[in-house]
Amino acid sequence: MSSAALASVTSPPPPWGSTPYSAAQRRVAVAAIDLFAEHGVDATTLQMIAERIGVTKAAVYHQFKTKEGIVIAAMEVELGKLEAALAEAEADPGPGAREILLRQVIDLSVARRRVVSTLQHDPVIVRLLADHAPFQVFVTRLFGTLLGDETDSGARLRVAMVASAIGAVVTHPLVADLDDATLRDGVFDLSREFLNLGD
């Protein structure tokens, strides 16, 4: 095996959120994620994305050759908002930094409730992210940081339940009428207590 081929096998994938998308590509990605949330990935066409941002279909195709590329970019732009808090928590893995990371996850989930539902349930997004190494590394880092030094089964169950609960509760019909601040604070307090991050 050549040294270049060996490097491609052994090198870790680039960090999630590190892709240098151009301003035009980011416009496409931001428009696409909202359309995916409204219609699903399969029902969203390049023409719909083009009309949303006021350009031609050819202009969208110039930025991304496939819809799959747009999906990955949209998810990376959206979830890349967590990278700074994650890196800070990794550098200082104490309870305080973990709380900040938890707060960022909840803030983003509440602010983008429809996107959370799409991310969890759209079969195209689920399939693409399951096969996308940078995303898998990102998720591993996120869960590992929330675990901290606790790796026993109880800690893993708590993190798994909180991660699942955040996505489920922000889209649940019982709290659909709650304003963002009430929902955000309530989910944070319950998650913090469940993860034993309190005093």
Backbone as ProteinMPNN parsed JSONL, in Angstrom:
{"seq_chain_A": "MSSAALASVTSPPPPWGSTPYSAAQRRVAVAAIDLFAEHGVDATTLQMIAERIGVTKAAVYHQFKTKEGIVIAAMEVELGKLEAALAEAEADPGPGAREILLRQVIDLSVARRRVVSTLQHDPVIVRLLADHAPFQVFVTRLFGTLLGDETDSGARLRVAMVASAIGAVVTHPLVADLDDATLRDGVFDLSREFLNLGD", "coords_chain_A": {"N_chain_A": [[0.844, -1.187, 0.0], [0.54, 2.222, -0.838], [2.124, 5.189, 0.568], [0.405, 7.374, 0.536], [-2.091, 6.158, 0.278], [-2.097, 4.684, 2.643], [-2.125, 6.758, 4.507], [-4.642, 7.81, 4.017], [-6.191, 5.839, 5.082], [-5.484, 5.694, 7.778], [-5.618, 8.302, 8.784], [-7.523, 10.501, 10.83], [-10.963, 11.524, 10.307], [-11.811, 14.83, 9.069], [-12.533, 17.47, 11.451], [-15.932, 17.823, 12.522], [-17.859, 20.393, 11.18], [-15.756, 21.797, 10.184], [-15.485, 22.121, 7.472], [-14.688, 24.241, 4.813], [-16.992, 25.954, 3.756], [-18.223, 28.085, 1.19], [-19.662, 31.435, 1.151], [-21.872, 31.402, -0.526], [-22.438, 28.662, -0.648], [-23.14, 28.206, 2.009], [-25.479, 29.707, 2.167], [-27.156, 28.185, 0.541], [-27.187, 25.821, 2.072], [-28.389, 26.657, 4.504], [-30.923, 27.481, 3.616], [-31.792, 25.046, 2.65], [-31.978, 23.343, 4.927], [-34.171, 24.374, 6.281], [-36.179, 23.914, 4.396], [-36.04, 21.134, 4.257], [-36.999, 20.554, 6.794], [-39.613, 21.406, 6.499], [-40.652, 19.901, 4.35], [-39.368, 17.437, 4.158], [-36.506, 15.523, 3.078], [-36.617, 14.003, 0.656], [-38.789, 15.137, -0.713], [-37.968, 17.7, -1.174], [-36.747, 19.755, -3.649], [-34.053, 20.754, -5.877], [-34.878, 22.968, -7.269], [-36.761, 24.107, -5.545], [-35.074, 24.898, -3.466], [-33.528, 26.754, -4.828], [-35.463, 28.703, -5.484], [-36.105, 29.559, -2.917], [-33.87, 31.029, -2.118], [-33.63, 32.819, -4.135], [-32.256, 32.365, -6.584], [-31.075, 30.684, -9.597], [-31.783, 27.253, -10.515], [-29.561, 26.134, -11.671], [-27.564, 27.616, -10.472], [-27.609, 26.673, -7.867], [-26.865, 24.035, -8.338], [-24.319, 24.485, -9.19], [-23.009, 25.011, -6.827], [-23.321, 22.694, -5.291], [-23.047, 19.398, -6.299], [-24.722, 17.249, -5.831], [-27.777, 16.282, -4.145], [-27.307, 14.946, -1.813], [-24.866, 16.022, -0.997], [-25.713, 18.559, -0.287], [-27.353, 17.944, 1.879], [-25.487, 16.948, 3.785], [-23.923, 19.255, 4.108], [-25.852, 21.023, 5.114], [-26.491, 19.834, 7.579], [-24.001, 19.958, 8.769], [-23.493, 22.721, 8.919], [-25.585, 23.442, 10.608], [-25.295, 21.819, 13.015], [-22.691, 22.335, 13.526], [-22.612, 24.56, 15.059], [-22.321, 23.811, 17.632], [-19.699, 23.196, 18.028], [-17.732, 24.938, 19.183], [-18.442, 25.09, 21.932], [-18.205, 22.4, 22.543], [-15.46, 21.896, 22.081], [-14.386, 23.535, 24.062], [-15.352, 22.3, 26.376], [-14.059, 19.862, 26.154], [-11.433, 20.666, 26.53], [-11.507, 21.577, 29.123], [-12.663, 19.549, 31.178], [-14.434, 19.693, 33.376], [-17.36, 19.878, 35.594], [-18.54, 22.417, 35.17], [-17.902, 23.218, 32.497], [-19.113, 21.134, 31.161], [-21.758, 21.67, 31.774], [-22.094, 24.037, 30.346], [-21.837, 23.078, 27.731], [-24.032, 21.326, 27.672], [-26.079, 23.191, 27.966], [-25.781, 24.587, 25.553], [-26.449, 22.601, 23.686], [-29.146, 22.197, 24.349], [-30.179, 24.802, 23.989], [-29.861, 25.117, 21.195], [-31.457, 23.01, 20.295], [-34.018, 23.747, 21.194], [-34.384, 26.219, 19.922], [-34.424, 25.41, 17.305], [-36.63, 23.658, 16.769], [-38.195, 22.315, 14.767], [-36.213, 21.466, 13.033], [-34.844, 19.658, 14.622], [-36.677, 17.542, 14.791], [-36.69, 16.735, 12.114], [-34.014, 15.962, 11.774], [-33.909, 13.75, 13.442], [-35.752, 11.942, 12.333], [-35.979, 11.922, 9.497], [-35.502, 9.708, 6.876], [-33.498, 9.843, 4.903], [-31.591, 11.668, 5.897], [-30.891, 10.354, 8.277], [-29.725, 8.017, 7.211], [-27.554, 9.042, 5.679], [-25.99, 10.409, 7.605], [-25.348, 8.322, 9.281], [-23.448, 6.992, 7.839], [-21.431, 8.795, 7.627], [-18.315, 9.625, 8.412], [-17.047, 11.938, 9.756], [-19.265, 13.01, 11.145], [-19.945, 10.904, 12.863], [-17.674, 10.812, 14.472], [-17.92, 13.307, 15.685], [-20.318, 12.943, 17.186], [-19.468, 10.93, 18.915], [-17.508, 12.321, 20.352], [-19.139, 14.273, 21.549], [-20.925, 12.802, 23.211], [-19.025, 11.498, 24.782], [-17.852, 13.638, 26.112], [-19.989, 14.629, 27.62], [-20.278, 12.48, 29.301], [-17.943, 12.625, 30.787], [-15.679, 11.688, 33.327], [-17.067, 9.504, 34.075], [-17.847, 6.32, 33.202], [-19.324, 4.122, 33.665], [-22.118, 1.795, 33.513], [-24.427, 3.005, 34.513], [-23.935, 5.787, 34.235], [-23.684, 5.94, 31.466], [-26.249, 5.196, 30.707], [-27.688, 7.359, 31.762], [-26.74, 9.556, 30.224], [-27.5, 8.69, 27.675], [-30.283, 8.617, 27.977], [-30.845, 11.331, 28.531], [-29.913, 12.558, 26.176], [-31.645, 11.412, 24.298], [-34.063, 12.272, 25.353], [-33.992, 15.083, 25.162], [-34.212, 15.59, 22.4], [-36.734, 14.468, 21.993], [-38.487, 15.816, 23.738], [-38.514, 18.538, 22.982], [-39.999, 18.55, 20.706], [-42.42, 17.579, 21.415], [-45.971, 17.321, 21.575], [-47.187, 18.085, 23.993], [-45.731, 20.197, 24.98], [-45.766, 22.077, 23.066], [-46.918, 24.584, 23.15], [-45.356, 26.059, 24.84], [-43.234, 28.848, 25.497], [-39.956, 29.62, 24.161], [-38.028, 30.26, 26.159], [-39.091, 29.261, 28.582], [-39.305, 26.528, 27.987], [-36.632, 25.941, 27.392], [-35.276, 26.49, 29.849], [-36.569, 24.71, 31.578], [-36.011, 22.161, 30.447], [-33.24, 22.212, 30.649], [-32.794, 22.35, 33.448], [-33.906, 19.913, 34.339], [-32.351, 18.078, 32.884], [-29.783, 18.639, 33.8], [-30.036, 17.935, 36.473], [-30.57, 15.213, 36.18], [-28.207, 14.293, 35.091], [-26.539, 14.564, 37.204], [-25.181, 17.003, 37.579], [-25.549, 19.01, 39.293], [-25.174, 20.864, 42.419]], "CA_chain_A": [[0.0, 0.0, 0.0], [1.34, 3.438, -0.913], [2.044, 6.025, 1.771], [-0.793, 8.21, 0.431], [-3.241, 5.306, 0.566], [-2.043, 4.375, 4.064], [-2.539, 7.963, 5.241], [-6.085, 7.972, 3.896], [-6.819, 4.838, 5.935], [-5.18, 5.915, 9.188], [-5.892, 9.668, 9.225], [-8.894, 10.7, 11.299], [-11.73, 12.422, 9.444], [-11.72, 16.229, 9.512], [-13.52, 17.785, 12.486], [-17.262, 18.237, 12.108], [-17.981, 21.843, 11.194], [-14.523, 22.432, 9.709], [-15.49, 22.268, 6.022], [-14.693, 25.678, 4.477], [-18.031, 26.296, 2.79], [-18.278, 29.485, 0.759], [-20.886, 32.131, 1.571], [-22.96, 30.919, -1.384], [-22.782, 27.311, -0.212], [-23.829, 28.308, 3.298], [-26.844, 30.171, 1.876], [-27.884, 27.007, 0.06], [-27.353, 24.887, 3.188], [-29.346, 27.218, 5.458], [-32.246, 27.392, 2.983], [-32.143, 23.636, 2.507], [-32.379, 22.724, 6.192], [-35.542, 24.8, 6.569], [-37.062, 23.197, 3.477], [-36.072, 19.738, 4.696], [-37.883, 20.499, 7.954], [-40.981, 21.625, 6.046], [-41.137, 18.948, 3.346], [-38.58, 16.214, 4.098], [-35.44, 15.598, 2.077], [-37.043, 13.458, -0.636], [-39.735, 16.03, -1.387], [-37.321, 18.983, -1.424], [-36.018, 19.744, -4.919], [-33.086, 21.836, -6.076], [-35.645, 24.136, -7.7], [-37.334, 24.72, -4.344], [-33.985, 25.581, -2.76], [-33.174, 27.924, -5.643], [-36.499, 29.721, -5.32], [-36.052, 30.08, -1.55], [-32.792, 32.02, -1.977], [-33.706, 33.764, -5.242], [-31.274, 32.105, -7.642], [-31.51, 29.643, -10.515], [-31.44, 25.875, -10.158], [-28.175, 25.928, -12.115], [-26.673, 28.234, -9.484], [-27.532, 25.734, -6.751], [-26.087, 22.884, -8.796], [-22.916, 24.929, -9.265], [-22.443, 24.958, -5.481], [-23.344, 21.297, -4.842], [-23.369, 18.53, -7.436], [-25.746, 16.281, -5.45], [-28.596, 16.642, -2.987], [-26.629, 14.387, -0.64], [-23.886, 17.012, -0.575], [-26.448, 19.636, 0.384], [-27.797, 17.417, 3.178], [-24.338, 16.932, 4.692], [-23.565, 20.647, 4.395], [-26.884, 21.603, 5.968], [-26.322, 19.293, 8.924], [-22.738, 20.44, 9.325], [-23.676, 24.134, 9.263], [-26.499, 23.524, 11.755], [-24.73, 21.225, 14.232], [-21.372, 22.921, 13.759], [-22.77, 25.615, 16.063], [-21.959, 23.253, 18.939], [-18.284, 22.836, 18.056], [-16.957, 25.767, 20.115], [-18.735, 24.653, 23.299], [-17.663, 21.053, 22.695], [-14.008, 22.009, 22.21], [-14.103, 24.13, 25.376], [-15.612, 21.275, 27.387], [-12.993, 18.866, 26.042], [-10.208, 21.24, 27.089], [-11.711, 21.722, 30.566], [-13.764, 18.591, 31.318], [-15.118, 19.76, 34.664], [-18.824, 20.022, 35.542], [-18.941, 23.719, 34.627], [-17.829, 23.184, 31.038], [-20.139, 20.185, 30.707], [-23.032, 22.384, 31.855], [-22.15, 24.978, 29.224], [-22.102, 22.277, 26.542], [-25.415, 20.874, 27.773], [-26.92, 24.361, 27.705], [-25.715, 24.876, 24.116], [-27.23, 21.569, 22.997], [-30.565, 22.463, 24.6], [-30.526, 26.063, 23.331], [-29.985, 24.881, 19.764], [-32.599, 22.122, 20.08], [-35.252, 24.503, 21.393], [-34.485, 27.245, 18.882], [-34.633, 24.785, 15.99], [-37.463, 22.489, 17.083], [-38.574, 21.57, 13.556], [-35.006, 20.843, 12.503], [-34.563, 18.499, 15.476], [-37.557, 16.463, 14.359], [-36.196, 16.276, 10.813], [-32.739, 15.284, 11.992], [-34.147, 12.468, 14.097], [-36.681, 11.019, 11.686], [-35.929, 11.837, 8.039], [-34.68, 8.527, 6.573], [-32.316, 10.19, 4.102], [-30.612, 12.258, 6.804], [-30.427, 9.293, 9.175], [-28.825, 7.126, 6.464], [-26.32, 9.729, 5.289], [-25.169, 10.693, 8.782], [-24.859, 7.05, 9.823], [-22.29, 6.589, 7.036], [-20.53, 9.945, 7.479], [-17.341, 9.47, 9.498], [-16.886, 13.123, 10.612], [-20.408, 13.149, 12.049], [-19.842, 9.871, 13.884], [-16.641, 11.264, 15.406], [-18.524, 14.417, 16.425], [-21.258, 12.388, 18.152], [-18.667, 10.234, 19.929], [-16.917, 13.359, 21.196], [-20.202, 14.921, 22.309], [-21.372, 11.914, 24.282], [-17.892, 11.264, 25.667], [-17.659, 14.818, 26.948], [-21.077, 14.674, 28.596], [-19.999, 11.439, 30.294], [-16.819, 12.998, 31.645], [-14.899, 10.549, 33.829], [-17.968, 8.404, 34.431], [-18.089, 5.455, 32.047], [-20.071, 2.931, 34.088], [-23.384, 1.622, 32.805], [-25.39, 3.987, 34.993], [-23.642, 7.075, 33.608], [-24.013, 5.84, 30.043], [-27.707, 5.217, 30.606], [-28.16, 8.724, 32.013], [-26.443, 10.393, 29.055], [-28.343, 8.219, 26.573], [-31.657, 9.044, 28.229], [-30.931, 12.785, 28.375], [-29.763, 12.872, 24.752], [-32.896, 11.036, 23.643], [-35.162, 13.071, 25.888], [-33.927, 16.451, 24.65], [-34.793, 15.595, 21.065], [-38.15, 14.112, 22.041], [-39.328, 16.759, 24.48], [-38.68, 19.835, 22.311], [-40.971, 18.402, 19.622], [-43.595, 16.893, 21.951], [-47.169, 18.183, 21.55], [-47.538, 18.598, 25.322], [-45.003, 21.44, 25.276], [-45.741, 22.888, 21.84], [-47.359, 25.947, 23.442], [-44.412, 26.744, 25.731], [-42.274, 29.729, 24.84], [-38.615, 29.052, 24.129], [-37.308, 30.441, 27.426], [-39.64, 28.318, 29.565], [-38.913, 25.182, 27.589], [-35.182, 25.837, 27.505], [-34.88, 26.421, 31.255], [-37.094, 23.49, 32.164], [-35.245, 21.015, 29.95], [-31.89, 22.304, 31.195], [-32.804, 22.007, 34.873], [-34.156, 18.479, 34.478], [-31.194, 17.351, 32.334], [-28.667, 18.873, 34.723], [-30.298, 17.113, 37.657], [-30.482, 13.795, 35.821], [-26.792, 13.976, 34.853], [-25.807, 14.807, 38.439], [-24.275, 18.137, 37.417], [-25.877, 20.024, 40.305], [-24.325, 20.9, 43.625]], "C_chain_A": [[0.885, 1.245, 0.0], [1.179, 4.253, 0.355], [0.804, 6.905, 1.738], [-2.041, 7.403, 0.782], [-3.29, 4.954, 2.048], [-2.524, 5.555, 4.894], [-4.046, 8.136, 5.19], [-6.827, 6.986, 4.788], [-6.666, 5.192, 7.403], [-5.51, 7.322, 9.682], [-7.32, 9.798, 9.713], [-9.644, 11.621, 10.345], [-11.6, 13.848, 9.947], [-12.797, 16.533, 10.543], [-14.847, 18.229, 11.888], [-17.376, 19.751, 12.232], [-16.773, 22.556, 10.641], [-14.496, 22.626, 8.197], [-15.587, 23.744, 5.658], [-15.73, 26.014, 3.404], [-17.973, 27.782, 2.445], [-19.579, 30.119, 1.263], [-22.081, 31.643, 0.755], [-23.389, 29.512, -0.972], [-23.532, 27.33, 1.114], [-25.27, 28.8, 3.107], [-27.703, 29.009, 1.407], [-28.184, 26.071, 1.224], [-28.408, 25.376, 4.177], [-30.764, 27.151, 4.89], [-32.716, 25.94, 2.944], [-32.635, 23.042, 3.818], [-33.8, 23.136, 6.565], [-36.539, 24.088, 5.661], [-37.153, 21.715, 3.831], [-37.036, 19.581, 5.876], [-39.345, 20.629, 7.545], [-41.514, 20.458, 5.212], [-40.474, 17.569, 3.402], [-37.565, 16.311, 2.978], [-35.922, 15.138, 0.71], [-37.923, 14.426, -1.413], [-39.147, 17.412, -1.676], [-36.484, 18.885, -2.694], [-34.996, 20.876, -4.962], [-33.801, 23.111, -6.503], [-36.256, 24.862, -6.502], [-36.268, 25.482, -3.566], [-33.607, 26.857, -3.503], [-34.184, 29.048, -5.46], [-36.452, 30.35, -3.929], [-34.989, 31.169, -1.407], [-32.706, 32.974, -3.178], [-32.629, 33.6, -6.3], [-31.833, 31.034, -8.574], [-31.118, 28.268, -9.992], [-29.997, 25.58, -10.54], [-27.188, 26.504, -11.118], [-26.522, 27.335, -8.262], [-26.656, 24.544, -7.133], [-24.607, 23.236, -8.911], [-22.242, 24.825, -7.902], [-22.341, 23.524, -4.962], [-23.808, 20.419, -5.997], [-24.475, 17.531, -7.117], [-26.56, 16.807, -4.276], [-27.957, 16.109, -1.712], [-25.581, 15.357, -0.097], [-24.531, 18.171, 0.165], [-26.895, 19.19, 1.773], [-26.653, 17.456, 4.185], [-23.946, 18.356, 5.076], [-24.564, 21.285, 5.346], [-26.743, 21.122, 7.408], [-25.045, 19.817, 9.581], [-22.839, 21.904, 9.743], [-24.531, 24.258, 10.521], [-25.828, 23.034, 13.037], [-23.317, 21.734, 14.527], [-21.406, 24.056, 14.77], [-22.384, 25.131, 17.462], [-20.455, 23.055, 19.105], [-17.488, 23.636, 19.078], [-17.179, 25.322, 21.556], [-18.174, 23.264, 23.553], [-16.151, 21.101, 22.887], [-13.617, 22.578, 23.573], [-14.287, 23.096, 26.488], [-14.561, 20.172, 27.34], [-11.7, 19.374, 26.676], [-10.292, 21.373, 28.604], [-12.892, 20.846, 30.958], [-14.475, 18.593, 32.669], [-16.619, 19.949, 34.496], [-19.291, 21.334, 34.919], [-18.951, 23.739, 33.113], [-18.862, 22.226, 30.463], [-21.516, 20.836, 30.759], [-23.187, 23.353, 30.692], [-22.473, 24.239, 27.933], [-23.558, 21.808, 26.535], [-26.367, 22.02, 27.449], [-26.939, 24.686, 26.21], [-26.541, 23.875, 23.314], [-28.718, 21.859, 23.14], [-31.007, 23.749, 23.923], [-30.767, 25.855, 21.842], [-31.216, 24.02, 19.464], [-33.923, 22.868, 20.213], [-35.441, 25.523, 20.274], [-34.832, 26.655, 17.523], [-35.474, 23.517, 16.149], [-37.801, 21.666, 15.847], [-37.374, 20.842, 12.964], [-34.658, 19.596, 13.31], [-35.403, 17.306, 15.041], [-37.088, 15.875, 13.035], [-34.926, 15.468, 10.972], [-32.948, 13.887, 12.561], [-34.867, 11.458, 13.21], [-36.584, 10.933, 10.164], [-35.005, 10.693, 7.632], [-33.43, 8.832, 5.755], [-31.224, 10.758, 5.0], [-30.037, 11.195, 7.729], [-29.42, 8.399, 8.459], [-27.5, 7.808, 6.146], [-25.414, 9.987, 6.494], [-24.616, 9.418, 9.408], [-23.6, 6.59, 9.103], [-21.223, 7.677, 6.93], [-19.57, 9.995, 8.664], [-17.165, 10.737, 10.339], [-18.046, 13.327, 11.582], [-20.335, 12.132, 13.174], [-18.78, 10.224, 14.926], [-17.185, 12.388, 16.288], [-19.452, 13.896, 17.519], [-20.519, 11.67, 19.275], [-18.032, 11.231, 20.891], [-17.969, 13.985, 22.101], [-20.636, 14.06, 23.487], [-20.247, 11.645, 25.282], [-17.665, 12.423, 26.608], [-18.76, 14.932, 27.993], [-20.905, 13.608, 29.672], [-18.925, 11.871, 31.276], [-16.026, 11.773, 32.053], [-15.756, 9.334, 34.155], [-18.279, 7.562, 33.194], [-18.841, 4.185, 32.424], [-21.429, 2.902, 33.392], [-24.432, 2.647, 33.238], [-25.2, 5.34, 34.342], [-24.015, 7.055, 32.133], [-25.519, 5.843, 29.819], [-28.256, 6.629, 30.804], [-27.936, 9.621, 30.81], [-27.321, 9.991, 27.874], [-29.781, 8.695, 26.747], [-31.814, 10.546, 28.056], [-30.842, 13.17, 26.905], [-31.04, 12.552, 23.993], [-34.041, 11.946, 24.075], [-35.155, 14.488, 25.329], [-34.599, 16.522, 23.287], [-36.286, 15.322, 21.068], [-38.998, 15.213, 22.672], [-39.529, 18.064, 23.719], [-39.676, 19.764, 21.165], [-42.278, 17.764, 20.105], [-44.812, 17.827, 21.966], [-47.557, 18.755, 22.908], [-46.843, 19.914, 25.649], [-44.946, 22.365, 24.064], [-46.123, 24.34, 22.099], [-46.398, 26.711, 24.34], [-43.498, 27.662, 24.934], [-40.875, 29.144, 24.999], [-37.901, 29.136, 25.474], [-37.788, 29.446, 28.482], [-39.202, 26.897, 29.25], [-37.419, 24.965, 27.793], [-34.749, 25.654, 28.959], [-35.358, 25.128, 31.907], [-36.315, 22.261, 31.742], [-33.835, 21.03, 30.533], [-31.858, 21.864, 32.657], [-32.993, 20.499, 35.081], [-32.955, 17.659, 33.995], [-29.999, 17.459, 33.272], [-28.819, 18.006, 35.969], [-30.091, 15.63, 37.331], [-29.032, 13.357, 35.594], [-25.921, 14.214, 36.077], [-24.771, 15.936, 38.294], [-24.549, 19.224, 38.444], [-24.923, 19.974, 41.475], [-24.517, 19.629, 44.432]], "O_chain_A": [[1.861, 1.318, 0.746], [0.238, 4.054, 1.123], [0.204, 7.165, 2.781], [-2.931, 7.884, 1.484], [-4.362, 4.924, 2.652], [-3.247, 5.376, 5.874], [-4.667, 8.551, 6.168], [-7.954, 7.25, 5.206], [-7.598, 5.017, 8.189], [-5.669, 7.521, 10.886], [-8.239, 9.269, 9.088], [-9.021, 12.418, 9.644], [-11.309, 14.063, 11.123], [-13.864, 15.921, 10.518], [-14.881, 18.925, 10.873], [-17.031, 20.324, 13.265], [-16.74, 23.786, 10.618], [-13.562, 23.243, 7.684], [-16.481, 24.436, 6.146], [-15.37, 26.325, 2.268], [-17.707, 28.622, 3.305], [-20.477, 29.425, 1.739], [-23.179, 31.49, 1.29], [-24.582, 29.211, -0.951], [-24.462, 26.547, 1.313], [-26.175, 28.354, 3.811], [-28.85, 28.869, 1.831], [-29.305, 25.58, 1.354], [-29.235, 24.589, 4.638], [-31.703, 26.801, 5.605], [-33.889, 25.648, 3.176], [-33.619, 22.304, 3.821], [-34.554, 22.329, 7.108], [-37.621, 23.703, 6.105], [-38.22, 21.112, 3.72], [-37.789, 18.611, 5.953], [-40.221, 20.031, 8.171], [-42.675, 20.071, 5.343], [-40.955, 16.63, 2.768], [-37.739, 17.087, 2.038], [-35.668, 15.806, -0.293], [-37.813, 14.525, -2.636], [-39.78, 18.213, -2.364], [-35.61, 18.026, -2.799], [-35.068, 21.828, -4.185], [-33.381, 24.21, -6.142], [-36.263, 26.092, -6.456], [-36.521, 26.578, -3.066], [-33.394, 27.904, -2.893], [-33.807, 30.208, -5.298], [-36.729, 31.54, -3.777], [-35.182, 32.126, -0.658], [-31.822, 33.829, -3.234], [-32.143, 34.587, -6.852], [-32.939, 30.536, -8.362], [-30.239, 28.137, -9.141], [-29.292, 24.866, -9.827], [-26.102, 25.958, -10.928], [-25.438, 27.243, -7.685], [-25.813, 24.103, -6.352], [-23.744, 22.374, -8.747], [-21.038, 24.58, -7.823], [-21.382, 23.18, -4.271], [-24.849, 20.677, -6.6], [-25.11, 17.011, -8.034], [-26.102, 17.659, -3.515], [-28.049, 16.735, -0.656], [-25.427, 15.497, 1.117], [-23.969, 18.701, 1.123], [-26.826, 19.96, 2.731], [-26.823, 17.939, 5.304], [-23.667, 18.63, 6.244], [-24.181, 21.999, 6.273], [-26.862, 21.91, 8.346], [-25.01, 20.083, 10.782], [-22.332, 22.287, 10.797], [-24.243, 25.075, 11.395], [-25.796, 23.755, 14.035], [-22.814, 21.583, 15.64], [-20.366, 24.471, 15.281], [-22.148, 25.936, 18.364], [-19.988, 22.775, 20.209], [-16.646, 23.07, 19.776], [-16.223, 25.19, 22.32], [-17.714, 22.976, 24.658], [-15.617, 20.42, 23.763], [-12.629, 22.147, 24.168], [-13.486, 23.022, 27.421], [-14.209, 19.607, 28.376], [-10.959, 18.604, 27.286], [-9.277, 21.293, 29.296], [-14.014, 21.342, 31.063], [-15.061, 17.582, 33.057], [-17.098, 20.157, 33.382], [-20.307, 21.371, 34.226], [-19.905, 24.224, 32.506], [-19.424, 22.479, 29.398], [-22.352, 20.588, 29.89], [-24.268, 23.48, 30.118], [-23.282, 24.706, 27.132], [-24.234, 21.887, 25.51], [-27.352, 21.83, 26.734], [-27.988, 25.021, 25.66], [-27.247, 24.25, 22.378], [-29.466, 21.778, 22.165], [-32.091, 23.797, 23.342], [-31.749, 26.35, 21.288], [-31.931, 24.271, 18.494], [-34.845, 22.644, 19.429], [-36.542, 25.667, 19.742], [-35.457, 27.314, 16.691], [-35.073, 22.438, 15.714], [-37.702, 20.439, 15.879], [-37.506, 19.73, 12.454], [-34.225, 18.59, 12.746], [-34.897, 16.188, 14.936], [-37.09, 14.657, 12.856], [-34.781, 14.405, 10.369], [-32.237, 12.951, 12.196], [-34.626, 10.256, 13.316], [-37.064, 9.959, 9.584], [-33.831, 10.7, 8.003], [-32.414, 8.153, 5.899], [-30.06, 10.375, 4.879], [-28.825, 11.143, 7.94], [-28.381, 8.057, 9.023], [-26.438, 7.212, 6.326], [-24.2, 9.802, 6.406], [-23.537, 9.433, 9.999], [-22.775, 5.882, 9.681], [-20.226, 7.506, 6.228], [-19.955, 10.358, 9.775], [-17.134, 10.625, 11.565], [-17.839, 13.765, 12.713], [-20.63, 12.46, 14.323], [-18.96, 9.967, 16.116], [-16.938, 12.415, 17.494], [-19.382, 14.356, 18.659], [-20.891, 11.782, 20.443], [-18.02, 11.011, 22.102], [-17.72, 14.204, 23.287], [-20.705, 14.533, 24.621], [-20.488, 11.573, 26.487], [-17.324, 12.224, 27.774], [-18.488, 15.297, 29.137], [-21.328, 13.795, 30.813], [-18.982, 11.53, 32.458], [-15.731, 10.914, 31.221], [-15.236, 8.264, 34.472], [-18.904, 8.045, 32.25], [-18.981, 3.276, 31.606], [-21.831, 3.877, 32.757], [-25.231, 3.103, 32.421], [-26.171, 5.981, 33.939], [-24.584, 8.013, 31.609], [-26.007, 6.427, 28.852], [-29.176, 7.047, 30.101], [-28.833, 10.366, 30.412], [-27.829, 10.85, 27.155], [-30.421, 9.124, 25.787], [-32.811, 10.998, 27.494], [-31.606, 14.013, 26.437], [-31.47, 13.33, 23.141], [-34.88, 12.338, 23.264], [-36.219, 15.04, 25.049], [-35.44, 17.386, 23.038], [-37.025, 15.871, 20.251], [-40.096, 15.507, 22.199], [-40.609, 18.652, 23.797], [-40.152, 20.797, 20.695], [-43.147, 17.445, 19.293], [-44.689, 18.996, 22.332], [-48.193, 19.807, 22.971], [-47.312, 20.667, 26.502], [-44.171, 23.322, 24.041], [-45.706, 25.232, 21.361], [-46.603, 27.901, 24.581], [-43.044, 27.315, 23.844], [-40.636, 28.289, 25.852], [-37.24, 28.182, 25.883], [-36.975, 28.856, 29.194], [-38.781, 26.154, 30.137], [-36.998, 23.928, 28.306], [-33.951, 24.769, 29.267], [-34.634, 24.523, 32.698], [-35.989, 21.412, 32.571], [-33.294, 19.979, 30.874], [-30.987, 21.09, 33.054], [-32.311, 19.891, 35.906], [-32.586, 16.665, 34.62], [-29.291, 16.48, 33.505], [-27.852, 17.418, 36.453], [-29.505, 14.89, 38.121], [-28.668, 12.212, 35.864], [-24.699, 14.083, 36.003], [-23.654, 15.847, 38.805], [-23.863, 20.246, 38.467], [-23.998, 19.163, 41.521], [-23.894, 19.464, 45.481]]}, "name": "protein", "num_of_chains": 1, "seq": "MSSAALASVTSPPPPWGSTPYSAAQRRVAVAAIDLFAEHGVDATTLQMIAERIGVTKAAVYHQFKTKEGIVIAAMEVELGKLEAALAEAEADPGPGAREILLRQVIDLSVARRRVVSTLQHDPVIVRLLADHAPFQVFVTRLFGTLLGDETDSGARLRVAMVASAIGAVVTHPLVADLDDATLRDGVFDLSREFLNLGD"}
